[in-house]
């Protein structure tokens, strides 16, 4: 999740290839994609989008809900 928050796209790509990255959520249900959206880390968000778009956090929000709230364009 740290790589997504800091927009380290090459690290996100590497972790996605190794299938150890996507689908994990923290204690609040936040996925790496949600953290990327919250930090406006667009490159990381676009890499994670196909893998984590359907996940919901503890408040019932998806990454798209968060993007609308944070004014981030995910290219819906």
N, CA, C and O atoms as a Tripos MOL2 file, in Angstrom:
@<TRIPOS>MOLECULE
protein
  304   303    76     0     0
PROTEIN
NO_CHARGES

@<TRIPOS>ATOM
      1 N           0.8180   -1.1940    0.0000 N.3       1 UNK1
      2 CA          0.0000    0.0000    0.0000 C.3       1 UNK1
      3 C           0.8630    1.2600    0.0000 C.2       1 UNK1
      4 O           0.4610    2.2940   -0.5330 O.2       1 UNK1
      5 N           2.0340    1.1690    0.5920 N.am      2 UNK2
      6 CA          2.9210    2.3310    0.6260 C.3       2 UNK2
      7 C           3.3260    2.7530   -0.7810 C.2       2 UNK2
      8 O           3.4160    3.9470   -1.0650 O.2       2 UNK2
      9 N           3.5700    1.7930   -1.6570 N.am      3 UNK3
     10 CA          3.9490    2.1220   -3.0370 C.3       3 UNK3
     11 C           2.8190    2.8550   -3.7450 C.2       3 UNK3
     12 O           3.0740    3.7640   -4.5340 O.2       3 UNK3
     13 N           1.5880    2.4780   -3.4780 N.am      4 UNK4
     14 CA          0.4380    3.1520   -4.0880 C.3       4 UNK4
     15 C           0.2860    4.5650   -3.5370 C.2       4 UNK4
     16 O           0.0310    5.5080   -4.2870 O.2       4 UNK4
     17 N           0.4450    4.7070   -2.2210 N.am      5 UNK5
     18 CA          0.3050    6.0340   -1.6000 C.3       5 UNK5
     19 C           1.3350    7.0160   -2.1240 C.2       5 UNK5
     20 O           1.0510    8.2070   -2.2530 O.2       5 UNK5
     21 N           2.5330    6.5270   -2.4270 N.am      6 UNK6
     22 CA          3.6070    7.4150   -2.8780 C.3       6 UNK6
     23 C           3.7680    7.4260   -4.3950 C.2       6 UNK6
     24 O           4.7270    7.9970   -4.9150 O.2       6 UNK6
     25 N           2.8410    6.8030   -5.0990 N.am      7 UNK7
     26 CA          2.7970    6.7960   -6.5610 C.3       7 UNK7
     27 C           4.0500    6.1770   -7.1870 C.2       7 UNK7
     28 O           4.5260    6.6430   -8.2220 O.2       7 UNK7
     29 N           4.5740    5.1380   -6.5610 N.am      8 UNK8
     30 CA          5.7360    4.4300   -7.1000 C.3       8 UNK8
     31 C           5.2430    3.3740   -8.0800 C.2       8 UNK8
     32 O           5.1330    2.1930   -7.7490 O.2       8 UNK8
     33 N           4.9510    3.8300   -9.2910 N.am      9 UNK9
     34 CA          4.3130    2.9880  -10.3060 C.3       9 UNK9
     35 C           5.1260    1.7390  -10.6340 C.2       9 UNK9
     36 O           4.5480    0.6650  -10.8020 O.2       9 UNK9
     37 N           6.4360    1.8490  -10.7270 N.am     10 UNK10
     38 CA          7.2420    0.6690  -11.0670 C.3      10 UNK10
     39 C           7.1580   -0.3910   -9.9700 C.2      10 UNK10
     40 O           7.1410   -1.5860  -10.2650 O.2      10 UNK10
     41 N           7.1050    0.0310   -8.7300 N.am     11 UNK11
     42 CA          6.9640   -0.9140   -7.6170 C.3      11 UNK11
     43 C           5.5820   -1.5410   -7.6280 C.2      11 UNK11
     44 O           5.4430   -2.7410   -7.3940 O.2      11 UNK11
     45 N           4.5540   -0.7360   -7.8970 N.am     12 UNK12
     46 CA          3.1870   -1.2610   -7.9880 C.3      12 UNK12
     47 C           3.1170   -2.3150   -9.0940 C.2      12 UNK12
     48 O           2.5350   -3.3810   -8.8930 O.2      12 UNK12
     49 N           3.7010   -2.0280  -10.2550 N.am     13 UNK13
     50 CA          3.7050   -2.9980  -11.3620 C.3      13 UNK13
     51 C           4.3850   -4.3010  -10.9620 C.2      13 UNK13
     52 O           3.8760   -5.3850  -11.2450 O.2      13 UNK13
     53 N           5.5180   -4.1940  -10.3160 N.am     14 UNK14
     54 CA          6.2480   -5.3830   -9.8830 C.3      14 UNK14
     55 C           5.4080   -6.2140   -8.9140 C.2      14 UNK14
     56 O           5.3300   -7.4350   -9.0500 O.2      14 UNK14
     57 N           4.7890   -5.5670   -7.9530 N.am     15 UNK15
     58 CA          3.9700   -6.2790   -6.9710 C.3      15 UNK15
     59 C           2.7350   -6.8970   -7.6150 C.2      15 UNK15
     60 O           2.3170   -7.9890   -7.2290 O.2      15 UNK15
     61 N           2.1530   -6.2200   -8.5800 N.am     16 UNK16
     62 CA          0.9970   -6.7860   -9.2830 C.3      16 UNK16
     63 C           1.3950   -8.0280  -10.0720 C.2      16 UNK16
     64 O           0.6490   -9.0070  -10.1110 O.2      16 UNK16
     65 N           2.5600   -7.9920  -10.6950 N.am     17 UNK17
     66 CA          3.0380   -9.1630  -11.4480 C.3      17 UNK17
     67 C           3.2640  -10.3600  -10.5330 C.2      17 UNK17
     68 O           3.0760  -11.5060  -10.9410 O.2      17 UNK17
     69 N           3.6580  -10.0960   -9.3280 N.am     18 UNK18
     70 CA          3.9010  -11.1830   -8.3740 C.3      18 UNK18
     71 C           2.6350  -11.5890   -7.6270 C.2      18 UNK18
     72 O           2.6750  -12.4840   -6.7830 O.2      18 UNK18
     73 N           1.5270  -10.9490   -7.9270 N.am     19 UNK19
     74 CA          0.2090  -11.2800   -7.3640 C.3      19 UNK19
     75 C           0.1820  -11.2500   -5.8360 C.2      19 UNK19
     76 O          -0.5630  -12.0050   -5.2120 O.2      19 UNK19
     77 N           0.9760  -10.3980   -5.2470 N.am     20 UNK20
     78 CA          0.9780  -10.2840   -3.7880 C.3      20 UNK20
     79 C           0.3860   -8.9610   -3.3330 C.2      20 UNK20
     80 O           0.4400   -8.6320   -2.1470 O.2      20 UNK20
     81 N          -0.1600   -8.2250   -4.2290 N.am     21 UNK21
     82 CA         -0.5000   -6.8430   -3.9290 C.3      21 UNK21
     83 C          -1.9910   -6.5710   -3.9400 C.2      21 UNK21
     84 O          -2.5250   -6.0110   -2.9820 O.2      21 UNK21
     85 N          -2.6560   -6.9510   -4.9870 N.am     22 UNK22
     86 CA         -4.0420   -6.5380   -5.1510 C.3      22 UNK22
     87 C          -4.9910   -7.3180   -4.2490 C.2      22 UNK22
     88 O          -4.7750   -8.4880   -3.9360 O.2      22 UNK22
     89 N          -6.0370   -6.6290   -3.8510 N.am     23 UNK23
     90 CA         -7.0850   -7.2510   -3.0610 C.3      23 UNK23
     91 C          -6.8940   -7.1690   -1.5610 C.2      23 UNK23
     92 O          -7.8110   -7.5090   -0.8130 O.2      23 UNK23
     93 N          -5.7580   -6.7390   -1.1040 N.am     24 UNK24
     94 CA         -5.5390   -6.6170    0.3420 C.3      24 UNK24
     95 C          -6.1470   -5.3200    0.8470 C.2      24 UNK24
     96 O          -6.1610   -4.3070    0.1470 O.2      24 UNK24
     97 N          -6.6470   -5.3690    2.0690 N.am     25 UNK25
     98 CA         -7.2610   -4.1910    2.6690 C.3      25 UNK25
     99 C          -6.7560   -4.0160    4.0950 C.2      25 UNK25
    100 O          -6.4710   -4.9900    4.7920 O.2      25 UNK25
    101 N          -6.6500   -2.7560    4.5170 N.am     26 UNK26
    102 CA         -6.1920   -2.4800    5.8740 C.3      26 UNK26
    103 C          -7.3580   -2.5780    6.8590 C.2      26 UNK26
    104 O          -8.4400   -3.0310    6.4860 O.2      26 UNK26
    105 N          -7.1580   -2.1730    8.0720 N.am     27 UNK27
    106 CA         -8.1630   -2.3170    9.1220 C.3      27 UNK27
    107 C          -9.4530   -1.5390    8.8240 C.2      27 UNK27
    108 O         -10.5220   -1.9000    9.3170 O.2      27 UNK27
    109 N          -9.3570   -0.4830    8.0270 N.am     28 UNK28
    110 CA        -10.5400    0.2930    7.6310 C.3      28 UNK28
    111 C         -11.1030   -0.1610    6.2910 C.2      28 UNK28
    112 O         -12.0130    0.4610    5.7440 O.2      28 UNK28
    113 N         -10.5550   -1.2440    5.7740 N.am     29 UNK29
    114 CA        -11.0230   -1.7630    4.4960 C.3      29 UNK29
    115 C         -10.4610   -1.0250    3.2980 C.2      29 UNK29
    116 O         -10.9220   -1.2170    2.1730 O.2      29 UNK29
    117 N          -9.4680   -0.1830    3.5360 N.am     30 UNK30
    118 CA         -8.8700    0.5960    2.4510 C.3      30 UNK30
    119 C          -7.9070   -0.2820    1.6580 C.2      30 UNK30
    120 O          -7.0190   -0.9190    2.2250 O.2      30 UNK30
    121 N          -8.0950   -0.3050    0.3460 N.am     31 UNK31
    122 CA         -7.1970   -1.0430   -0.5460 C.3      31 UNK31
    123 C          -6.0800   -0.1090   -1.0120 C.2      31 UNK31
    124 O          -6.1160    1.0950   -0.7590 O.2      31 UNK31
    125 N          -5.1030   -0.6740   -1.6840 N.am     32 UNK32
    126 CA         -4.0260    0.1420   -2.2450 C.3      32 UNK32
    127 C          -4.5920    1.1710   -3.2200 C.2      32 UNK32
    128 O          -4.1350    2.3140   -3.2560 O.2      32 UNK32
    129 N          -5.5850    0.7690   -4.0070 N.am     33 UNK33
    130 CA         -6.2270    1.7010   -4.9390 C.3      33 UNK33
    131 C          -6.8510    2.8720   -4.1920 C.2      33 UNK33
    132 O          -6.7050    4.0220   -4.6050 O.2      33 UNK33
    133 N          -7.5350    2.5890   -3.1120 N.am     34 UNK34
    134 CA         -8.1730    3.6590   -2.3360 C.3      34 UNK34
    135 C          -7.1400    4.6080   -1.7500 C.2      34 UNK34
    136 O          -7.3470    5.8220   -1.7290 O.2      34 UNK34
    137 N          -6.0300    4.0590   -1.2740 N.am     35 UNK35
    138 CA         -4.9550    4.9170   -0.7600 C.3      35 UNK35
    139 C          -4.3740    5.7700   -1.8860 C.2      35 UNK35
    140 O          -4.0720    6.9450   -1.6750 O.2      35 UNK35
    141 N          -4.2170    5.2010   -3.0620 N.am     36 UNK36
    142 CA         -3.7040    5.9600   -4.2050 C.3      36 UNK36
    143 C          -4.6550    7.0990   -4.5690 C.2      36 UNK36
    144 O          -4.2180    8.2180   -4.8390 O.2      36 UNK36
    145 N          -5.9480    6.8110   -4.5750 N.am     37 UNK37
    146 CA         -6.9460    7.8450   -4.8800 C.3      37 UNK37
    147 C          -6.8800    8.9550   -3.8400 C.2      37 UNK37
    148 O          -6.8580   10.1370   -4.1840 O.2      37 UNK37
    149 N          -6.8480    8.5750   -2.5800 N.am     38 UNK38
    150 CA         -6.8170    9.5480   -1.4890 C.3      38 UNK38
    151 C          -5.6000   10.4660   -1.5810 C.2      38 UNK38
    152 O          -5.6800   11.6450   -1.2340 O.2      38 UNK38
    153 N          -4.4720    9.9250   -2.0490 N.am     39 UNK39
    154 CA         -3.2370   10.7100   -2.1850 C.3      39 UNK39
    155 C          -3.0690   11.3130   -3.5790 C.2      39 UNK39
    156 O          -2.0530   11.9440   -3.8700 O.2      39 UNK39
    157 N          -4.0690   11.1150   -4.4340 N.am     40 UNK40
    158 CA         -4.0290   11.6100   -5.8130 C.3      40 UNK40
    159 C          -2.8180   11.0590   -6.5820 C.2      40 UNK40
    160 O          -2.1940   11.7630   -7.3760 O.2      40 UNK40
    161 N          -2.5120    9.8090   -6.3300 N.am     41 UNK41
    162 CA         -1.4060    9.1130   -6.9950 C.3      41 UNK41
    163 C          -1.9620    8.4490   -8.2480 C.2      41 UNK41
    164 O          -2.2470    7.2520   -8.2500 O.2      41 UNK41
    165 N          -2.1130    9.2240   -9.3020 N.am     42 UNK42
    166 CA         -2.8410    8.7860  -10.5000 C.3      42 UNK42
    167 C          -2.2300    7.5730  -11.2020 C.2      42 UNK42
    168 O          -2.9560    6.6580  -11.5910 O.2      42 UNK42
    169 N          -0.9300    7.5530  -11.3650 N.am     43 UNK43
    170 CA         -0.3030    6.4150  -12.0690 C.3      43 UNK43
    171 C          -0.5680    5.1080  -11.3340 C.2      43 UNK43
    172 O          -0.9700    4.1160  -11.9420 O.2      43 UNK43
    173 N          -0.3450    5.1140  -10.0360 N.am     44 UNK44
    174 CA         -0.5880    3.9100   -9.2350 C.3      44 UNK44
    175 C          -2.0660    3.5350   -9.2800 C.2      44 UNK44
    176 O          -2.4060    2.3570   -9.3830 O.2      44 UNK44
    177 N          -2.9390    4.5290   -9.2030 N.am     45 UNK45
    178 CA         -4.3830    4.2630   -9.2310 C.3      45 UNK45
    179 C          -4.7900    3.5900  -10.5360 C.2      45 UNK45
    180 O          -5.5610    2.6300  -10.5210 O.2      45 UNK45
    181 N          -4.2880    4.0740  -11.6470 N.am     46 UNK46
    182 CA         -4.6580    3.4830  -12.9410 C.3      46 UNK46
    183 C          -4.1280    2.0530  -13.0950 C.2      46 UNK46
    184 O          -4.7600    1.2270  -13.7520 O.2      46 UNK46
    185 N          -2.9930    1.7650  -12.5030 N.am     47 UNK47
    186 CA         -2.4710    0.3950  -12.5370 C.3      47 UNK47
    187 C          -3.3320   -0.5490  -11.6910 C.2      47 UNK47
    188 O          -3.5510   -1.7010  -12.0660 O.2      47 UNK47
    189 N          -3.8080   -0.0610  -10.5710 N.am     48 UNK48
    190 CA         -4.5730   -0.8840   -9.6300 C.3      48 UNK48
    191 C          -6.0500   -0.9950   -9.9800 C.2      48 UNK48
    192 O          -6.7240   -1.9310   -9.5490 O.2      48 UNK48
    193 N          -6.5440   -0.0630  -10.7460 N.am     49 UNK49
    194 CA         -7.9770    0.0020  -11.0550 C.3      49 UNK49
    195 C          -8.5730   -1.3150  -11.5500 C.2      49 UNK49
    196 O          -9.6210   -1.7150  -11.0420 O.2      49 UNK49
    197 N          -7.9690   -2.0060  -12.5050 N.am     50 UNK50
    198 CA         -8.5750   -3.2580  -12.9790 C.3      50 UNK50
    199 C          -8.6210   -4.3610  -11.9180 C.2      50 UNK50
    200 O          -9.3960   -5.3090  -12.0400 O.2      50 UNK50
    201 N          -7.8040   -4.2380  -10.8940 N.am     51 UNK51
    202 CA         -7.6960   -5.2900   -9.8830 C.3      51 UNK51
    203 C          -8.5370   -5.0370   -8.6350 C.2      51 UNK51
    204 O          -8.9300   -5.9820   -7.9500 O.2      51 UNK51
    205 N          -8.8180   -3.7580   -8.3330 N.am     52 UNK52
    206 CA         -9.4270   -3.4440   -7.0430 C.3      52 UNK52
    207 C         -10.6570   -2.5470   -7.1170 C.2      52 UNK52
    208 O         -11.1310   -2.0770   -6.0830 O.2      52 UNK52
    209 N         -11.1750   -2.3030   -8.2920 N.am     53 UNK53
    210 CA        -12.2930   -1.3650   -8.4440 C.3      53 UNK53
    211 C         -13.5440   -1.7840   -7.6790 C.2      53 UNK53
    212 O         -14.3040   -0.9230   -7.2360 O.2      53 UNK53
    213 N         -13.7720   -3.0690   -7.5170 N.am     54 UNK54
    214 CA        -15.0110   -3.5490   -6.8920 C.3      54 UNK54
    215 C         -14.9510   -3.6190   -5.3650 C.2      54 UNK54
    216 O         -15.9700   -3.8760   -4.7250 O.2      54 UNK54
    217 N         -13.7860   -3.3970   -4.7760 N.am     55 UNK55
    218 CA        -13.6620   -3.5100   -3.3180 C.3      55 UNK55
    219 C         -14.3550   -2.3530   -2.6090 C.2      55 UNK55
    220 O         -14.4070   -1.2340   -3.1210 O.2      55 UNK55
    221 N         -14.8860   -2.6390   -1.4220 N.am     56 UNK56
    222 CA        -15.5320   -1.6270   -0.5770 C.3      56 UNK56
    223 C         -14.7510   -1.4960    0.7270 C.2      56 UNK56
    224 O         -14.2430   -2.4800    1.2650 O.2      56 UNK56
    225 N         -14.6650   -0.2670    1.2240 N.am     57 UNK57
    226 CA        -14.0120   -0.0680    2.5180 C.3      57 UNK57
    227 C         -15.0310   -0.2770    3.6430 C.2      57 UNK57
    228 O         -16.1740   -0.6510    3.3820 O.2      57 UNK57
    229 N         -14.6270   -0.0390    4.8720 N.am     58 UNK58
    230 CA        -15.4890   -0.2660    6.0340 C.3      58 UNK58
    231 C         -16.7080    0.6550    6.0440 C.2      58 UNK58
    232 O         -17.6680    0.4050    6.7740 O.2      58 UNK58
    233 N         -16.6760    1.7170    5.2410 N.am     59 UNK59
    234 CA        -17.7880    2.6670    5.1800 C.3      59 UNK59
    235 C         -18.6730    2.4260    3.9630 C.2      59 UNK59
    236 O         -19.5910    3.2000    3.6900 O.2      59 UNK59
    237 N         -18.3930    1.3520    3.2390 N.am     60 UNK60
    238 CA        -19.1960    0.9920    2.0770 C.3      60 UNK60
    239 C         -18.8170    1.7050    0.7970 C.2      60 UNK60
    240 O         -19.5300    1.6020   -0.2010 O.2      60 UNK60
    241 N         -17.7090    2.4270    0.8060 N.am     61 UNK61
    242 CA        -17.2790    3.1740   -0.3780 C.3      61 UNK61
    243 C         -16.3630    2.3410   -1.2660 C.2      61 UNK61
    244 O         -15.5690    1.5360   -0.7790 O.2      61 UNK61
    245 N         -16.4830    2.5450   -2.5670 N.am     62 UNK62
    246 CA        -15.5220    1.9940   -3.5190 C.3      62 UNK62
    247 C         -14.4920    3.0860   -3.8260 C.2      62 UNK62
    248 O         -14.6330    4.2240   -3.3750 O.2      62 UNK62
    249 N         -13.4820    2.7400   -4.5780 N.am     63 UNK63
    250 CA        -12.4860    3.7330   -4.9920 C.3      63 UNK63
    251 C         -13.1340    4.8210   -5.8500 C.2      63 UNK63
    252 O         -12.7140    5.9770   -5.8030 O.2      63 UNK63
    253 N         -14.1570    4.4570   -6.6350 N.am     64 UNK64
    254 CA        -14.8510    5.4580   -7.4510 C.3      64 UNK64
    255 C         -15.5970    6.4510   -6.5740 C.2      64 UNK64
    256 O         -15.6120    7.6470   -6.8660 O.2      64 UNK64
    257 N         -16.2200    5.9650   -5.4940 N.am     65 UNK65
    258 CA        -16.8930    6.8640   -4.5510 C.3      65 UNK65
    259 C         -15.8840    7.8390   -3.9480 C.2      65 UNK65
    260 O         -16.1430    9.0390   -3.8520 O.2      65 UNK65
    261 N         -14.7500    7.3120   -3.5510 N.am     66 UNK66
    262 CA        -13.7110    8.1600   -2.9680 C.3      66 UNK66
    263 C         -13.1780    9.1580   -3.9890 C.2      66 UNK66
    264 O         -12.9180   10.3130   -3.6520 O.2      66 UNK66
    265 N         -13.0160    8.7220   -5.2280 N.am     67 UNK67
    266 CA        -12.5170    9.6090   -6.2800 C.3      67 UNK67
    267 C         -13.4720   10.7790   -6.4990 C.2      67 UNK67
    268 O         -13.0410   11.9210   -6.6520 O.2      67 UNK67
    269 N         -14.7660   10.4890   -6.5140 N.am     68 UNK68
    270 CA        -15.7450   11.5760   -6.6680 C.3      68 UNK68
    271 C         -15.6480   12.5530   -5.5030 C.2      68 UNK68
    272 O         -15.6780   13.7680   -5.6980 O.2      68 UNK68
    273 N         -15.5320   12.0180   -4.2960 N.am     69 UNK69
    274 CA        -15.4540   12.8610   -3.1030 C.3      69 UNK69
    275 C         -14.1650   13.6830   -3.0900 C.2      69 UNK69
    276 O         -14.1700   14.8340   -2.6530 O.2      69 UNK69
    277 N         -13.0740   13.1050   -3.5620 N.am     70 UNK70
    278 CA        -11.7660   13.7780   -3.5490 C.3      70 UNK70
    279 C         -11.4690   14.5330   -4.8470 C.2      70 UNK70
    280 O         -10.3870   15.1000   -5.0000 O.2      70 UNK70
    281 N         -12.4180   14.5420   -5.7760 N.am     71 UNK71
    282 CA        -12.2500   15.2120   -7.0730 C.3      71 UNK71
    283 C         -11.0540   14.6630   -7.8560 C.2      71 UNK71
    284 O         -10.2350   15.4200   -8.3780 O.2      71 UNK71
    285 N         -10.9740   13.3500   -7.9260 N.am     72 UNK72
    286 CA         -9.9140   12.6720   -8.6760 C.3      72 UNK72
    287 C         -10.5600   11.9740   -9.8640 C.2      72 UNK72
    288 O         -11.5460   11.2550   -9.7030 O.2      72 UNK72
    289 N         -10.0110   12.1820  -11.0470 N.am     73 UNK73
    290 CA        -10.5440   11.5600  -12.2590 C.3      73 UNK73
    291 C          -9.9130   10.1880  -12.4630 C.2      73 UNK73
    292 O          -8.7090   10.0760  -12.6920 O.2      73 UNK73
    293 N         -10.7370    9.1470  -12.3770 N.am     74 UNK74
    294 CA        -10.2590    7.7880  -12.6330 C.3      74 UNK74
    295 C         -10.6400    7.3200  -14.0240 C.2      74 UNK74
    296 O         -10.3710    6.1770  -14.3950 O.2      74 UNK74
    297 N         -11.2590    8.1920  -14.7890 N.am     75 UNK75
    298 CA        -11.6510    7.8260  -16.1400 C.3      75 UNK75
    299 C         -12.7200    6.7640  -16.1710 C.2      75 UNK75
    300 O         -12.6150    5.7870  -16.9120 O.2      75 UNK75
    301 N         -13.7540    6.9500  -15.3660 N.am     76 UNK76
    302 CA        -14.8610    5.9830  -15.2660 C.3      76 UNK76
    303 C         -15.4560    5.6830  -16.6090 C.2      76 UNK76
    304 O         -16.3940    4.8920  -16.7070 O.2      76 UNK76
@<TRIPOS>BOND
     1     1     2 1
     2     2     3 1
     3     3     4 2
     4     3     5 am
     5     5     6 1
     6     6     7 1
     7     7     8 2
     8     7     9 am
     9     9    10 1
    10    10    11 1
    11    11    12 2
    12    11    13 am
    13    13    14 1
    14    14    15 1
    15    15    16 2
    16    15    17 am
    17    17    18 1
    18    18    19 1
    19    19    20 2
    20    19    21 am
    21    21    22 1
    22    22    23 1
    23    23    24 2
    24    23    25 am
    25    25    26 1
    26    26    27 1
    27    27    28 2
    28    27    29 am
    29    29    30 1
    30    30    31 1
    31    31    32 2
    32    31    33 am
    33    33    34 1
    34    34    35 1
    35    35    36 2
    36    35    37 am
    37    37    38 1
    38    38    39 1
    39    39    40 2
    40    39    41 am
    41    41    42 1
    42    42    43 1
    43    43    44 2
    44    43    45 am
    45    45    46 1
    46    46    47 1
    47    47    48 2
    48    47    49 am
    49    49    50 1
    50    50    51 1
    51    51    52 2
    52    51    53 am
    53    53    54 1
    54    54    55 1
    55    55    56 2
    56    55    57 am
    57    57    58 1
    58    58    59 1
    59    59    60 2
    60    59    61 am
    61    61    62 1
    62    62    63 1
    63    63    64 2
    64    63    65 am
    65    65    66 1
    66    66    67 1
    67    67    68 2
    68    67    69 am
    69    69    70 1
    70    70    71 1
    71    71    72 2
    72    71    73 am
    73    73    74 1
    74    74    75 1
    75    75    76 2
    76    75    77 am
    77    77    78 1
    78    78    79 1
    79    79    80 2
    80    79    81 am
    81    81    82 1
    82    82    83 1
    83    83    84 2
    84    83    85 am
    85    85    86 1
    86    86    87 1
    87    87    88 2
    88    87    89 am
    89    89    90 1
    90    90    91 1
    91    91    92 2
    92    91    93 am
    93    93    94 1
    94    94    95 1
    95    95    96 2
    96    95    97 am
    97    97    98 1
    98    98    99 1
    99    99   100 2
   100    99   101 am
   101   101   102 1
   102   102   103 1
   103   103   104 2
   104   103   105 am
   105   105   106 1
   106   106   107 1
   107   107   108 2
   108   107   109 am
   109   109   110 1
   110   110   111 1
   111   111   112 2
   112   111   113 am
   113   113   114 1
   114   114   115 1
   115   115   116 2
   116   115   117 am
   117   117   118 1
   118   118   119 1
   119   119   120 2
   120   119   121 am
   121   121   122 1
   122   122   123 1
   123   123   124 2
   124   123   125 am
   125   125   126 1
   126   126   127 1
   127   127   128 2
   128   127   129 am
   129   129   130 1
   130   130   131 1
   131   131   132 2
   132   131   133 am
   133   133   134 1
   134   134   135 1
   135   135   136 2
   136   135   137 am
   137   137   138 1
   138   138   139 1
   139   139   140 2
   140   139   141 am
   141   141   142 1
   142   142   143 1
   143   143   144 2
   144   143   145 am
   145   145   146 1
   146   146   147 1
   147   147   148 2
   148   147   149 am
   149   149   150 1
   150   150   151 1
   151   151   152 2
   152   151   153 am
   153   153   154 1
   154   154   155 1
   155   155   156 2
   156   155   157 am
   157   157   158 1
   158   158   159 1
   159   159   160 2
   160   159   161 am
   161   161   162 1
   162   162   163 1
   163   163   164 2
   164   163   165 am
   165   165   166 1
   166   166   167 1
   167   167   168 2
   168   167   169 am
   169   169   170 1
   170   170   171 1
   171   171   172 2
   172   171   173 am
   173   173   174 1
   174   174   175 1
   175   175   176 2
   176   175   177 am
   177   177   178 1
   178   178   179 1
   179   179   180 2
   180   179   181 am
   181   181   182 1
   182   182   183 1
   183   183   184 2
   184   183   185 am
   185   185   186 1
   186   186   187 1
   187   187   188 2
   188   187   189 am
   189   189   190 1
   190   190   191 1
   191   191   192 2
   192   191   193 am
   193   193   194 1
   194   194   195 1
   195   195   196 2
   196   195   197 am
   197   197   198 1
   198   198   199 1
   199   199   200 2
   200   199   201 am
   201   201   202 1
   202   202   203 1
   203   203   204 2
   204   203   205 am
   205   205   206 1
   206   206   207 1
   207   207   208 2
   208   207   209 am
   209   209   210 1
   210   210   211 1
   211   211   212 2
   212   211   213 am
   213   213   214 1
   214   214   215 1
   215   215   216 2
   216   215   217 am
   217   217   218 1
   218   218   219 1
   219   219   220 2
   220   219   221 am
   221   221   222 1
   222   222   223 1
   223   223   224 2
   224   223   225 am
   225   225   226 1
   226   226   227 1
   227   227   228 2
   228   227   229 am
   229   229   230 1
   230   230   231 1
   231   231   232 2
   232   231   233 am
   233   233   234 1
   234   234   235 1
   235   235   236 2
   236   235   237 am
   237   237   238 1
   238   238   239 1
   239   239   240 2
   240   239   241 am
   241   241   242 1
   242   242   243 1
   243   243   244 2
   244   243   245 am
   245   245   246 1
   246   246   247 1
   247   247   248 2
   248   247   249 am
   249   249   250 1
   250   250   251 1
   251   251   252 2
   252   251   253 am
   253   253   254 1
   254   254   255 1
   255   255   256 2
   256   255   257 am
   257   257   258 1
   258   258   259 1
   259   259   260 2
   260   259   261 am
   261   261   262 1
   262   262   263 1
   263   263   264 2
   264   263   265 am
   265   265   266 1
   266   266   267 1
   267   267   268 2
   268   267   269 am
   269   269   270 1
   270   270   271 1
   271   271   272 2
   272   271   273 am
   273   273   274 1
   274   274   275 1
   275   275   276 2
   276   275   277 am
   277   277   278 1
   278   278   279 1
   279   279   280 2
   280   279   281 am
   281   281   282 1
   282   282   283 1
   283   283   284 2
   284   283   285 am
   285   285   286 1
   286   286   287 1
   287   287   288 2
   288   287   289 am
   289   289   290 1
   290   290   291 1
   291   291   292 2
   292   291   293 am
   293   293   294 1
   294   294   295 1
   295   295   296 2
   296   295   297 am
   297   297   298 1
   298   298   299 1
   299   299   300 2
   300   299   301 am
   301   301   302 1
   302   302   303 1
   303   303   304 2
@<TRIPOS>SUBSTRUCTURE
     1 UNK1         2 RESIDUE 1 A UNK
     2 UNK2         6 RESIDUE 1 A UNK
     3 UNK3        10 RESIDUE 1 A UNK
     4 UNK4        14 RESIDUE 1 A UNK
     5 UNK5        18 RESIDUE 1 A UNK
     6 UNK6        22 RESIDUE 1 A UNK
     7 UNK7        26 RESIDUE 1 A UNK
     8 UNK8        30 RESIDUE 1 A UNK
     9 UNK9        34 RESIDUE 1 A UNK
    10 UNK10       38 RESIDUE 1 A UNK
    11 UNK11       42 RESIDUE 1 A UNK
    12 UNK12       46 RESIDUE 1 A UNK
    13 UNK13       50 RESIDUE 1 A UNK
    14 UNK14       54 RESIDUE 1 A UNK
    15 UNK15       58 RESIDUE 1 A UNK
    16 UNK16       62 RESIDUE 1 A UNK
    17 UNK17       66 RESIDUE 1 A UNK
    18 UNK18       70 RESIDUE 1 A UNK
    19 UNK19       74 RESIDUE 1 A UNK
    20 UNK20       78 RESIDUE 1 A UNK
    21 UNK21       82 RESIDUE 1 A UNK
    22 UNK22       86 RESIDUE 1 A UNK
    23 UNK23       90 RESIDUE 1 A UNK
    24 UNK24       94 RESIDUE 1 A UNK
    25 UNK25       98 RESIDUE 1 A UNK
    26 UNK26      102 RESIDUE 1 A UNK
    27 UNK27      106 RESIDUE 1 A UNK
    28 UNK28      110 RESIDUE 1 A UNK
    29 UNK29      114 RESIDUE 1 A UNK
    30 UNK30      118 RESIDUE 1 A UNK
    31 UNK31      122 RESIDUE 1 A UNK
    32 UNK32      126 RESIDUE 1 A UNK
    33 UNK33      130 RESIDUE 1 A UNK
    34 UNK34      134 RESIDUE 1 A UNK
    35 UNK35      138 RESIDUE 1 A UNK
    36 UNK36      142 RESIDUE 1 A UNK
    37 UNK37      146 RESIDUE 1 A UNK
    38 UNK38      150 RESIDUE 1 A UNK
    39 UNK39      154 RESIDUE 1 A UNK
    40 UNK40      158 RESIDUE 1 A UNK
    41 UNK41      162 RESIDUE 1 A UNK
    42 UNK42      166 RESIDUE 1 A UNK
    43 UNK43      170 RESIDUE 1 A UNK
    44 UNK44      174 RESIDUE 1 A UNK
    45 UNK45      178 RESIDUE 1 A UNK
    46 UNK46      182 RESIDUE 1 A UNK
    47 UNK47      186 RESIDUE 1 A UNK
    48 UNK48      190 RESIDUE 1 A UNK
    49 UNK49      194 RESIDUE 1 A UNK
    50 UNK50      198 RESIDUE 1 A UNK
    51 UNK51      202 RESIDUE 1 A UNK
    52 UNK52      206 RESIDUE 1 A UNK
    53 UNK53      210 RESIDUE 1 A UNK
    54 UNK54      214 RESIDUE 1 A UNK
    55 UNK55      218 RESIDUE 1 A UNK
    56 UNK56      222 RESIDUE 1 A UNK
    57 UNK57      226 RESIDUE 1 A UNK
    58 UNK58      230 RESIDUE 1 A UNK
    59 UNK59      234 RESIDUE 1 A UNK
    60 UNK60      238 RESIDUE 1 A UNK
    61 UNK61      242 RESIDUE 1 A UNK
    62 UNK62      246 RESIDUE 1 A UNK
    63 UNK63      250 RESIDUE 1 A UNK
    64 UNK64      254 RESIDUE 1 A UNK
    65 UNK65      258 RESIDUE 1 A UNK
    66 UNK66      262 RESIDUE 1 A UNK
    67 UNK67      266 RESIDUE 1 A UNK
    68 UNK68      270 RESIDUE 1 A UNK
    69 UNK69      274 RESIDUE 1 A UNK
    70 UNK70      278 RESIDUE 1 A UNK
    71 UNK71      282 RESIDUE 1 A UNK
    72 UNK72      286 RESIDUE 1 A UNK
    73 UNK73      290 RESIDUE 1 A UNK
    74 UNK74      294 RESIDUE 1 A UNK
    75 UNK75      298 RESIDUE 1 A UNK
    76 UNK76      302 RESIDUE 1 A UNK
